Amino acid sequence: MRGNALTENKSNSGKFSKEDEGDVLVKLGPLKYKVPGKRQRVIIGSLVVGLNLLLVIAVAVYFYSPAFQSFIYNVGRS
């Protein structure tokens, strides 16, 4: 039993435990890229979907609104 406690202490004494090593995707020298957490994935996914929706709306407005089309054309010229 004592031997197990010593090996547990040795394995946990490092900066990263074995659980952390399983989540590491890229290890480049001292830098490690780990799998993002659930909250971070939800935020980034929402941001991507929101920006794509904004792009689709802007394209639709561009084709159906001559005023917006001329505005975009004039912004592109300057």
Residue, then its C-alpha position, 0 to 999 in steps of 0.5 A: m500500500r505504501g508503494n502505491a502512495l509513493t507512485e501516486n505522489k510521483s505521478n502527480s508531482g509533475k506540472f501535468s497529470k496523465e489526464d492532462e496529457g490525454d487532452v493535449l493535441v499538439k505538443l511543441g516544445p514547452l507549449k501544449y495545445k489542449v482540447p478546448g472546454k465545452r463553454q469555449r466550444v459553444i462560444i466559438g461555435s455561436l460566434v461562427v454561426g452568428l457571423n455566417l448568418l450576418l454574411v447571408i443577410a448582408v448578401a441578401v440585402y445587397f441584391y435586393s436593396p439598390a441603396f445598400q448596393s450603391f453604398i457598398y460600391n462607393v465604399g469600395r471605390s474609396 
